[in-house]
Amino acid sequence: MKVIISSDKYELGKRAGSEGARLIQDAIKRKAGANIILATGASQFEMLSSLVKDNYVDWEKVTAFHLDEYVAMPESHPASFRRYLRERVLDLAPIGRFYPLNVETDAEAEAKRVGEIIKTHPIDVAFVGIGENGHMAFNDPPADFETEEPYLIVNLDEACRGQQIGEGWFKSLSEVPTRAVSMSIRQVMKSDWIICSVPDSRKARAVKLCLEGPVSPMAPSSCLQKHERALIYLDRDSASLLTRFK
């Protein structure tokens, strides 16, 4: 794990997106194609903006997987992560193949379907964030560190659901779904490289807990400490409580 601290979220996004683009293109040169995982949420805005503008990547040779999605969420909903990725990535970069999580009807069947596909696509670069409660994807504490299943049906805790309100995706807690399909911790950790973008002061406590505390299911993103090629991009605000990495 390596921690990179930028002055603000815009510099963070530019650096993370640029490095991600380089790693994707390196994989394409080695294997004639690249497999990636795309994260969503407010913390990924600047990184994704930088990534999709990078002409360095031969996007038609990229296969992308969806990190998580709310159970029974229609794509037309403003908080849909499929909609998010379509508007911020797929409409802007000609990605060769994208495997969304279409979980409006049978979420368990969809999790198994996409899970079988990703098993045959070793991931070159995973783009992730760290939640306010330390979650990775929608793996809230205590996260399942043991399952080998690529995707899980998970229950969302109140802290996670509250974050969605704070970011403006929903108006009240009652509107936030209580279940989601999430990529598992072990599946993310199988990625050759991990680009983790975490701006903003509201993430500072989780960043300290996950990067300087013990590796624990109670701090799901602490698993990044065990990944030799995890690059953690922070800004001054999200890094404000750190002591070891300054």
N, C-alpha and C positions, 0 to 999 in steps of 0.2 A: 504494500500500500504506500502510495506517495501522496502527500498533501500539497496543493498549490493554492496560494492565497493571492487574490487580486484586490485591487482598490475598490471596485464596485461590481455590481451584478452585470453590467454591460461588458466590462473587460473580462469578467469570468466567462460569460457566454461566448465571447469571441475566442478566447483561448481554448475552452472546452470543445467548441464546435470545430475549430481548426484542427485540433489534435485528433478528434474523432474522425474527421474527413481523411486525414493522413493515414490513420490506422485502417480505415475501410479500403482505401485505395491500395494500400500495401497488401491487404488480403486478396484483393482482386488480381494484383500482379502475380501473387504466388499461386493462386488457385483458379484463376479465371472467373471468380465470383466471390461475393462476401455475404455472410448472414449476420443480421443485426437485430437487436431488440430496441424498441422505441418506447420511451417513457412519456408521460403526460404531466399535467399540472402546471401551476403558475411558475414554479421554480425552473421549468424547462423552456420558457418563452425565449429568452435571449440565446441560449445554447442552440435550440432548433433553428432560430432565425439565422444564426451564423452558419450552421451546418448545411442547410438547404441552399444557401447562396454560394456555397463553395463549388466552383466549376472544376475543381480538381478531381471530383468523384465521378466515375462512370456509373451513374445511378441505375442504368438499365441492367447492370450485372449484379444488383443488390436484391437480396431477399430479406424482407423485414417481418418481424413478429411483434405482436401486440403484448404489452406487459400485463395489463389488467383492464377490467371493465365491470361496471355495475350489473348485477343480475337484473334481467327484465328491462333494461334501459334501452329505449328506442334510439336509433342513431340521430333522429331529428331533435332530440332533447339538447339544449345548450350545454349540459354537463356531460354528454356522451363522449367518451374517450375516442371512439371511432370517428365521430365528427371532428373532434379536436385534431386528430392526426390527419384527417382528410384536408382540413382547412390550413393546417400549419406545415404539413410535410407533403402529402400525396399530390395535392394540387400544384405544388411548387417544384417538386423534384420527380423526374420520371422513373420512380422505383420500379424495377422489373417485376417483382412479385411481393404482395403483402397478404399476410394471413391475419385477418381481424378476428376478434372474438365476438361472434354473432350470438349473443346470449339472451335474446328477447324471449325465446320459448323454452328450450331444453338446455339449461346451462351446463348440467353435468355431461351430457352427450357432447356438447361443443368443447368443453374442457378436455375431454378424452380425444376428440377428433384432432384438435390443434396440437395436443400433447404428443400424439403419434407422429405428426408431421415434423415437429421440432426435434424429435429424437434422431431424425435422419439429416438434420441440418446443424452441425456443430457451429456454435455462435462465435463469431470473430470479435464483435464489439457490442457490448450491452450499454445502453444509456439509461441511467437510473437516477433517483434522487433519494433524499432522506426525509421522512415525514416528521412532523412536529412531535409525534410520539415515538420516533425512532424507527418507524416501519420502513421496510423495503417493499416496493410494489404495494400490495394491500395486505401484507403479512404483518398484522398488528401484534404487539406483545400480549401473551407469550407466543412467539412464532414457532412454527414447526421447522426445526433444523434437521430433521431426520428423513422426511419423506423424499423418495426419488421421483414421485409423480411430477411431471413438468408443470401442471396447472392444478389448482385447488379451488374448491368453493369455500370461502372464508366469511366469517362474521366480522363486521366492522365495529370497532369500539367507539365510545362517545367522543374521545379525543380526535380520532381520525375523522369522524363525521363532522365535528366542530370545525376542523381545519377546512373542510369543503365549503362551509358557510363563510369563514373568514376570507377565503380566496374569491368569494363572490359567485360560486357556481350554483348555490341554493340560497333561498331566503330564510329558511327556518330548519331546525333539526328534524322536524316531522317530514320534510321533503326529501331528506338525504336517505338513500337506500341503506338497508342494514346488511346486505349481502353482496358479495362480488366474486368474480372469478379472478384469481391472481396467479401469476407465475410464482413457483415455489422458490424458496431461498436457494436450495441446492441447484436448481436449474439455472438461476442467475449466476451462481458461483462457478458453473461449468464454462462460462464465457472466457475466451482467451484474454480479452481486455475488458475492463469495466471503466466507463466514464461516468462519474457521479458528480452532478452539478447541484450545489446547495447554497443559494444566496439567501440573504435577509436575516435580520436579528431574531425573528420568531423561531428560527431553526437553531439558534446558538446552543441552547441547552441540550437538544438532541444530538447535535454535532459533538459536543464535549463528551456526552455519555457514550456515544457509539465509537468515537475515535480514541478516547483516552481512558475509558472504563473497561471493565472485563468483557470478553466475548460472551454474550448471554442471549437466550431467546427473549429476555425482557427488554433488550435493546437490539432489535432484529438487525439493524444495519451495522452492528458491531462485527458481523461476519466479514465485513470488508477488510478488517485487520488481517485476515487469514489469506487474502488474495494478493499474490505478488505483483500482479499487473492491474491493480485497482488504482485509478487516478482520481483523487478527490479534489474537486474545484470548489473553493470557498471564496467569499468576499470578506472584507474586514468585519462586517456585521455578523455574519454567521460564524466567523472564527474568533469572535471577541472573547469567548470564555476559555479558549484553549491555552494551555501552558507549554505543552510538549513540542508543538509544531511551530512556534513563533521564533 
